[in-house]
Amino acid sequence: MRFPRSLQARLGLSVGLVLTVLWLLAATLTALVVRGEMDEVFDSALRETAERILPLAVTEIVGREEEGVTQRLAPIREHLEFFTYVVRDAQGRILLQSHAANPQMFPPYDGAGFHQTATHRFYNDAALRGTVRITVAEPLAHRAAVAREIQLGLGLPLLIVLPVALAAIIFAVRTTLGSLRRFRVSLEARSVRDLSPVATGDLPAEIHPLATTLNSLLDRLREAFEAERSFAANAAHELRTPLAGAIAQAQRLRSETSDAAAEARAAEIETTLKRLTRLSERLMQLARAEGGRLRLDRYTDLRTVARLVIEDTERGSPPGRIALTLPATPLLSDLDPDAFGILCRNLVENALRHGAGSAPVDVTLTTDGELIVANDGPVLSRETLNQLTARFERADASSDGSGLGLAIVAAIAERIGSPLVLASPRPGFDMGFQASVKLPTDARTPSLWQRGSMY
């Protein structure tokens, strides 16, 4: 027999099977003991019947005028007669018999005591020096019927008790394992980046060491991730100053040299250093997205942050490249403004870099807090869309992007509990690309803003 993998099912099944077997054994043993006691009671009844009837029969037979006459006692009323008897003399002649007695059924008298055939149990006794003999018979079928009734009386309640007991066992096991179920649910509800310790207060003593080991593993993982993020952020931060100095030196070299080849080489160095600067900035943003606090205790109007990001981005882009649409009413959110700015800037810069150069980038912030950034361009396959949120993955390998923009946006979106949705072509169009994120907002913000509430 193959046990189920569920601990609850295993406990319920094993305890139920053991209990069922024990009850059946107990019922069988009880039936055997009762059958033995019942035989003793019936034997005692046979002997008692013979001892009560024999003196009466002797008195009646001695007072007769004629000898050797058979007398059958008539019943007072109709009834079932389980005990029958015959009284015989030394020659075997029947002197007295019960009304239901069948003389052919009674074997010859062979001494006092108990005797048994295939169908009956007998008790013999004698008086007057063996001249008056009595034999009392009981059908074995009567004893078997009584035994069956006893067995049914013991077995039928089990048909009701066993299902109730099994249901009680399942309920008890389920209740007892409630802490394990809550432990499992708490683990399933966690995001992939939640490495906080798991509560182990009400776990059984057998499972508590496992939970403690799990928490220890989570602590080590958290320390490893923190060290990785800290290294990336510190390295990117420390590179900013020397990179800025190197860019300034390259620009100075371009302005001071008259050699066209040297100037071209200096321009290439400057471009490479600027790309490295952008990469270091993206690494800092990624560390911020993965490790920083994204939800604050105060609320900010996301429209203001979006407007500042777009205005700053437009300074390095051709006029009219970005079309911004904002709601008419304030859109308050407890999302960190810096995190929202990083999310919005990366989506817009990604659209500007990879979209069609002549078509504008549409940036929309809806009243329910959804940020939508869409651009024109070729249609991307579903396989390509699934890979865009991976680190250092670019749709166009020839572009100068770092391959971290959408990875940063996906990390922020995941931590605020709203996935990044990518679509190509744009909904309602035959081409293009669209990215959208649902941001956390407060539904009460319009009325609160109108009353001048401060967050």
C-alpha positions as CSV (number, residue, x, y, z in Angstrom):
1,M,0.0,0.0,0.0
2,R,1.4,3.4,-1.0
3,F,0.7,6.1,1.6
4,P,-0.2,9.6,0.4
5,R,2.4,12.3,0.5
6,S,0.2,14.6,2.7
7,L,1.2,14.4,6.4
8,Q,-2.4,15.1,7.4
9,A,-3.7,12.2,5.1
10,R,-0.9,9.9,6.4
11,L,-1.8,10.5,10.1
12,G,-5.5,10.3,9.5
13,L,-5.2,7.1,7.5
14,S,-2.7,5.3,9.8
15,V,-4.6,6.2,13.0
16,G,-7.9,5.3,11.4
17,L,-6.6,1.9,10.2
18,V,-5.0,1.1,13.6
19,L,-8.2,2.1,15.4
20,T,-10.3,0.0,13.1
21,V,-8.1,-3.1,13.4
22,L,-8.0,-2.7,17.2
23,W,-11.8,-2.3,17.4
24,L,-12.4,-5.3,15.2
25,L,-10.0,-7.4,17.3
26,A,-11.6,-6.2,20.5
27,A,-15.1,-7.0,19.1
28,T,-13.9,-10.5,18.0
29,L,-12.3,-11.3,21.3
30,T,-15.4,-10.0,23.1
31,A,-17.6,-12.2,21.0
32,L,-15.4,-15.3,21.7
33,V,-15.5,-14.6,25.5
34,V,-19.2,-14.0,25.4
35,R,-19.7,-17.2,23.5
36,G,-17.8,-19.2,26.1
37,E,-19.7,-17.6,28.9
38,M,-23.0,-18.1,27.0
39,D,-22.2,-21.9,26.7
40,E,-21.6,-22.1,30.4
41,V,-25.0,-20.3,31.1
42,F,-26.9,-22.6,28.7
43,D,-25.2,-25.8,30.2
44,S,-26.1,-24.5,33.6
45,A,-29.7,-24.0,32.4
46,L,-29.8,-27.6,31.0
47,R,-28.6,-29.1,34.2
48,E,-30.9,-26.9,36.3
49,T,-33.9,-27.9,34.2
50,A,-33.1,-31.6,34.6
51,E,-32.6,-31.3,38.4
52,R,-35.9,-29.4,38.7
53,I,-38.0,-31.8,36.5
54,L,-36.5,-35.1,37.6
55,P,-38.0,-35.1,41.2
56,L,-41.4,-34.0,39.9
57,A,-41.2,-36.8,37.3
58,V,-40.3,-39.4,39.9
59,T,-43.2,-38.4,42.1
60,E,-45.6,-38.6,39.2
61,I,-44.3,-41.9,37.8
62,V,-44.2,-43.7,41.2
63,G,-47.9,-42.8,41.8
64,R,-49.1,-44.4,38.6
65,E,-51.2,-47.5,38.7
66,E,-49.9,-48.8,35.3
67,E,-46.3,-49.1,34.5
68,G,-44.5,-48.4,31.2
69,V,-47.2,-46.0,30.0
70,T,-45.9,-42.9,28.1
71,Q,-47.4,-39.6,29.2
72,R,-47.0,-36.4,27.0
73,L,-47.4,-33.2,28.9
74,A,-49.7,-30.8,27.1
75,P,-48.6,-27.1,26.9
76,I,-50.6,-24.6,28.9
77,R,-50.2,-22.1,26.0
78,E,-48.4,-22.0,22.6
79,H,-44.8,-21.0,23.0
80,L,-41.4,-21.7,21.6
81,E,-39.7,-24.6,23.5
82,F,-35.9,-24.5,23.3
83,F,-35.5,-27.2,26.0
84,T,-37.2,-30.5,25.5
85,Y,-36.9,-33.6,27.7
86,V,-37.8,-37.2,28.0
87,V,-38.0,-39.4,31.1
88,R,-37.2,-43.1,30.6
89,D,-36.9,-46.2,32.7
90,A,-34.0,-48.6,32.8
91,Q,-35.3,-50.5,29.8
92,G,-35.4,-47.3,27.7
93,R,-39.2,-47.0,27.7
94,I,-40.4,-43.4,27.7
95,L,-42.4,-42.6,30.7
96,L,-42.8,-38.9,30.4
97,Q,-41.9,-36.3,27.7
98,S,-42.4,-32.6,26.9
99,H,-45.0,-31.8,24.3
100,A,-42.4,-30.8,21.7
101,A,-39.9,-33.6,22.3
102,N,-39.0,-35.9,19.4
103,P,-38.1,-39.3,20.9
104,Q,-36.1,-40.3,17.8
105,M,-33.8,-37.3,18.4
106,F,-32.7,-38.5,21.9
107,P,-29.8,-40.9,21.9
108,P,-29.7,-43.9,24.3
109,Y,-28.9,-43.1,27.8
110,D,-25.2,-43.5,28.4
111,G,-24.6,-42.1,31.8
112,A,-25.0,-38.8,33.7
113,G,-23.5,-35.7,32.3
114,F,-23.3,-33.6,29.2
115,H,-23.3,-35.1,25.7
116,Q,-23.5,-33.5,22.2
117,T,-24.4,-34.6,18.7
118,A,-24.2,-32.6,15.5
119,T,-27.5,-30.9,16.2
120,H,-28.2,-30.9,19.9
121,R,-26.6,-30.6,23.4
122,F,-27.9,-33.0,26.0
123,Y,-27.7,-33.4,29.8
124,N,-28.5,-36.8,31.4
125,D,-29.3,-37.5,35.0
126,A,-30.9,-40.4,36.9
127,A,-32.8,-41.2,40.2
128,L,-34.0,-44.2,42.1
129,R,-30.7,-46.0,41.5
130,G,-30.9,-45.4,37.8
131,T,-34.4,-46.7,37.2
132,V,-35.7,-43.3,36.3
133,R,-33.6,-41.4,33.8
134,I,-34.0,-37.9,32.3
135,T,-32.5,-36.4,29.2
136,V,-32.8,-32.6,28.5
137,A,-32.0,-31.5,25.0
138,E,-31.2,-28.0,23.5
139,P,-30.8,-27.4,19.8
140,L,-27.3,-26.1,18.9
141,A,-29.1,-23.8,16.3
142,H,-30.6,-21.9,19.3
143,R,-27.1,-21.2,20.7
144,A,-25.8,-20.3,17.2
145,A,-28.8,-17.8,16.8
146,V,-28.1,-16.3,20.2
147,A,-24.4,-16.0,19.3
148,R,-25.2,-14.3,16.0
149,E,-27.5,-11.8,17.7
150,I,-24.6,-11.0,20.2
151,Q,-22.2,-10.6,17.3
152,L,-24.6,-8.3,15.5
153,G,-25.1,-6.4,18.7
154,L,-21.4,-5.9,18.9
155,G,-20.8,-5.3,15.2
156,L,-23.6,-3.1,14.1
157,P,-22.7,-0.2,16.4
158,L,-19.2,-0.3,14.9
159,L,-20.8,0.6,11.5
160,I,-21.9,3.8,13.1
161,V,-19.0,4.4,15.5
162,L,-16.2,3.7,13.1
163,P,-17.2,6.4,10.5
164,V,-17.9,8.9,13.3
165,A,-14.5,8.0,14.9
166,L,-12.7,8.4,11.6
167,A,-14.3,11.7,11.0
168,A,-13.3,12.8,14.5
169,I,-9.7,11.6,13.8
170,I,-9.6,13.6,10.6
171,F,-10.9,16.7,12.4
172,A,-8.5,16.3,15.2
173,V,-5.5,15.8,12.9
174,R,-6.6,18.7,10.8
175,T,-7.0,20.9,13.9
176,T,-3.7,19.7,15.3
177,L,-1.8,20.4,12.0
178,G,-3.4,23.9,11.7
179,S,-0.1,25.5,12.7
180,L,1.7,23.7,9.9
181,R,-1.0,24.8,7.4
182,R,-0.6,28.4,8.5
183,F,3.1,28.1,8.3
184,R,2.8,26.8,4.7
185,V,0.3,29.5,3.7
186,S,2.6,32.2,5.1
187,L,5.5,30.9,3.0
188,E,3.3,30.6,-0.1
189,A,2.0,34.2,0.3
190,R,5.6,35.6,0.4
191,S,7.1,37.3,-2.6
192,V,10.4,36.0,-4.0
193,R,12.2,39.0,-2.4
194,D,10.7,38.7,1.1
195,L,13.5,37.1,3.3
196,S,12.1,38.2,6.7
197,P,12.0,35.5,9.4
198,V,9.0,33.2,9.5
199,A,6.9,33.1,12.7
200,T,7.5,29.8,14.5
201,G,5.6,30.3,17.8
202,D,2.9,27.7,17.6
203,L,4.7,25.1,15.5
204,P,5.0,21.5,17.0
205,A,8.3,20.6,18.7
206,E,9.1,18.2,15.8
207,I,8.8,20.9,13.1
208,H,10.2,23.8,15.1
209,P,13.9,22.9,14.4
210,L,13.1,22.8,10.6
211,A,11.5,26.3,10.8
212,T,14.5,27.6,12.8
213,T,16.9,26.2,10.2
214,L,14.8,27.8,7.4
215,N,14.9,31.2,9.2
216,S,18.7,30.8,9.6
217,L,18.9,30.1,5.8
218,L,16.8,33.2,5.1
219,D,19.1,35.3,7.3
220,R,22.2,34.1,5.4
221,L,20.4,34.7,2.0
222,R,19.4,38.2,3.1
223,E,22.9,39.0,4.2
224,A,24.3,37.7,0.9
225,F,21.8,39.8,-1.1
226,E,22.4,42.9,1.0
227,A,26.2,42.5,0.5
228,E,25.6,42.1,-3.2
229,R,23.4,45.2,-3.4
230,S,25.7,47.2,-1.2
231,F,28.7,46.3,-3.3
232,A,26.9,47.3,-6.5
233,A,25.6,50.6,-5.0
234,N,29.0,51.5,-3.5
235,A,30.9,50.5,-6.6
236,A,28.6,52.6,-8.8
237,H,28.8,55.5,-6.4
238,E,32.5,55.4,-6.2
239,L,32.9,55.3,-9.9
240,R,30.9,58.5,-10.5
241,T,33.7,60.9,-9.5
242,P,36.6,59.2,-11.5
243,L,34.3,58.8,-14.5
244,A,33.3,62.4,-14.4
245,G,37.0,63.4,-14.2
246,A,37.8,61.0,-17.1
247,I,35.0,62.5,-19.2
248,A,36.3,66.0,-18.5
249,Q,39.8,65.0,-19.5
250,A,38.5,63.5,-22.7
251,Q,36.6,66.7,-23.5
252,R,39.6,68.8,-22.7
253,L,41.7,66.6,-25.0
254,R,39.2,67.1,-27.8
255,S,39.3,70.9,-27.4
256,E,43.1,71.2,-27.2
257,T,44.2,68.8,-30.0
258,S,44.4,69.7,-33.7
259,D,44.9,66.1,-34.8
260,A,41.7,64.8,-36.4
261,A,42.5,61.2,-35.5
262,A,43.3,62.1,-31.9
263,E,40.1,64.1,-31.6
264,A,38.0,61.2,-33.0
265,R,39.6,58.8,-30.5
266,A,39.0,61.2,-27.7
267,A,35.3,61.4,-28.8
268,E,35.1,57.6,-28.7
269,I,36.6,57.6,-25.2
270,E,34.1,60.2,-24.1
271,T,31.2,58.2,-25.5
272,T,32.4,55.0,-23.8
273,L,32.8,56.8,-20.4
274,K,29.4,58.3,-20.7
275,R,27.9,54.9,-21.3
276,L,29.8,53.6,-18.3
277,T,28.4,56.5,-16.3
278,R,24.9,55.6,-17.3
279,L,25.5,52.0,-16.4
280,S,26.8,52.9,-12.9
281,E,23.7,55.1,-12.5
282,R,21.5,52.1,-13.5
283,L,23.3,49.9,-11.1
284,M,22.6,52.3,-8.3
285,Q,19.0,52.5,-9.3
286,L,18.7,48.7,-9.3
287,A,20.2,48.4,-5.8
288,R,17.7,51.1,-4.7
289,A,14.8,49.2,-6.3
290,E,15.8,45.9,-4.7
291,G,16.9,47.0,-1.3
292,G,15.4,50.4,-0.4
293,R,12.1,51.2,1.3
294,L,9.5,51.8,-1.4
295,R,6.4,52.6,0.7
296,L,6.4,55.6,3.0
297,D,4.2,56.9,5.9
298,R,3.2,60.0,3.9
299,Y,1.5,60.6,0.6
300,T,2.7,62.4,-2.5
301,D,0.9,63.6,-5.6
302,L,2.3,61.4,-8.3
303,R,1.4,64.0,-11.0
304,T,4.1,66.4,-9.7
305,V,6.8,63.7,-9.8
306,A,5.7,62.6,-13.3
307,R,5.8,66.2,-14.6
308,L,9.3,66.8,-13.1
309,V,10.6,63.6,-14.7
310,I,9.2,64.4,-18.1
311,E,10.5,68.0,-18.0
312,D,14.0,66.8,-17.1
313,T,13.9,64.1,-19.8
314,E,12.7,66.5,-22.5
315,R,15.8,68.6,-22.1
316,G,17.9,66.0,-23.8
317,S,15.3,65.0,-26.4
318,P,13.9,66.7,-29.5
319,P,10.9,68.9,-28.9
320,G,7.5,67.2,-29.0
321,R,8.9,63.7,-28.5
322,I,6.9,63.1,-25.2
323,A,3.1,63.5,-24.9
324,L,2.2,63.6,-21.2
325,T,-1.4,63.0,-20.0
326,L,-2.2,63.5,-16.3
327,P,-5.5,63.3,-14.4
328,A,-7.2,66.5,-13.5
329,T,-7.5,65.6,-9.8
330,P,-4.5,64.9,-7.4
331,L,-3.3,61.3,-7.4
332,L,-1.9,60.6,-3.9
333,S,0.3,57.6,-3.2
334,D,2.5,56.3,-0.4
335,L,5.1,55.2,-3.0
336,D,8.5,56.8,-2.5
337,P,8.7,59.7,-5.0
338,D,12.3,58.7,-5.8
339,A,11.2,55.2,-6.6
340,F,8.4,56.4,-8.8
341,G,10.8,58.8,-10.5
342,I,13.2,56.0,-11.2
343,L,10.4,53.8,-12.6
344,C,8.9,56.6,-14.8
345,R,12.3,57.8,-16.1
346,N,13.4,54.3,-17.1
347,L,10.2,53.6,-18.9
348,V,10.3,56.9,-20.8
349,E,14.0,56.6,-21.7
350,N,13.5,53.1,-22.9
351,A,10.6,54.2,-25.1
352,L,12.7,57.1,-26.5
353,R,15.7,54.9,-27.2
354,H,13.9,52.0,-28.8
355,G,10.8,53.7,-30.3
356,A,10.4,55.2,-33.8
357,G,12.4,58.5,-34.0
358,S,9.6,60.5,-35.6
359,A,6.7,59.3,-33.4
360,P,6.0,60.7,-30.0
361,V,6.1,58.7,-26.8
362,D,2.7,58.7,-25.0
363,V,3.0,58.8,-21.2
364,T,-0.3,58.5,-19.4
365,L,-1.1,58.5,-15.7
366,T,-4.7,57.4,-15.1
367,T,-7.0,58.4,-12.3
368,D,-6.8,54.9,-10.8
369,G,-3.0,55.0,-10.6
370,E,-1.9,53.2,-13.7
371,L,1.2,54.5,-15.5
372,I,1.2,53.7,-19.2
373,V,4.2,54.4,-21.5
374,A,3.7,53.6,-25.2
375,N,5.8,54.2,-28.3
376,D,5.7,53.3,-32.0
377,G,8.1,50.7,-33.5
378,P,8.3,47.2,-34.8
379,V,6.3,44.4,-33.2
380,L,8.2,42.3,-30.7
381,S,7.6,38.6,-30.3
382,R,6.2,37.1,-27.1
383,E,9.5,35.4,-26.5
384,T,11.4,38.7,-26.8
385,L,8.9,40.4,-24.4
386,N,9.4,37.7,-21.8
387,Q,13.2,38.3,-21.9
388,L,13.1,42.1,-21.7
389,T,12.9,42.3,-17.9
390,A,16.1,40.2,-17.5
391,R,19.2,42.1,-16.6
392,F,21.4,43.3,-19.5
393,E,18.8,42.2,-22.0
394,R,18.0,44.5,-24.9
395,A,15.5,44.2,-27.8
396,D,18.1,45.8,-30.1
397,A,21.6,44.7,-29.5
398,S,23.0,47.6,-31.5
399,S,21.4,50.2,-29.2
400,D,23.5,52.0,-26.5
401,G,21.2,51.1,-23.7
402,S,22.5,49.3,-20.6
403,G,19.8,46.5,-20.6
404,L,18.8,47.4,-17.0
405,G,15.9,49.8,-17.5
406,L,13.1,47.3,-17.6
407,A,14.8,45.1,-15.0
408,I,14.7,48.1,-12.6
409,V,11.1,48.8,-13.4
410,A,10.1,45.1,-12.9
411,A,11.9,45.0,-9.6
412,I,10.0,48.1,-8.3
413,A,6.7,46.8,-9.7
414,E,7.2,43.4,-8.0
415,R,8.0,44.9,-4.6
416,I,4.9,47.1,-4.7
417,G,2.8,44.1,-5.6
418,S,1.9,45.1,-9.2
419,P,3.5,43.3,-12.1
420,L,5.0,45.1,-15.1
421,V,2.8,44.4,-18.1
422,L,4.5,44.5,-21.5
423,A,2.5,44.4,-24.8
424,S,3.4,44.5,-28.5
425,P,1.8,45.7,-30.6
426,R,0.2,48.5,-28.6
427,P,-3.4,47.8,-27.7
428,G,-5.6,49.2,-30.5
429,F,-2.6,49.5,-32.9
430,D,-0.9,47.3,-35.5
431,M,2.6,48.0,-34.2
432,G,4.5,49.6,-31.3
433,F,5.2,48.7,-27.7
434,Q,3.5,49.5,-24.4
435,A,4.5,49.1,-20.8
436,S,2.1,49.6,-17.9
437,V,2.3,49.4,-14.1
438,K,-0.5,49.8,-11.5
439,L,0.7,52.1,-8.7
440,P,-0.6,52.1,-5.1
441,T,-3.0,55.0,-4.5
442,D,-5.4,56.2,-1.9
443,A,-9.0,56.3,-3.2
444,R,-9.8,59.1,-0.7
445,T,-7.2,61.5,-2.2
446,P,-9.4,63.9,-4.1
447,S,-11.5,64.8,-1.1
448,L,-8.5,64.9,1.2
449,W,-6.6,67.1,-1.2
450,Q,-9.6,69.5,-1.6
451,R,-9.7,69.9,2.2
452,G,-6.0,70.7,2.3
453,S,-5.0,67.6,4.2
454,M,-1.2,67.4,4.6
455,Y,0.6,64.1,4.1
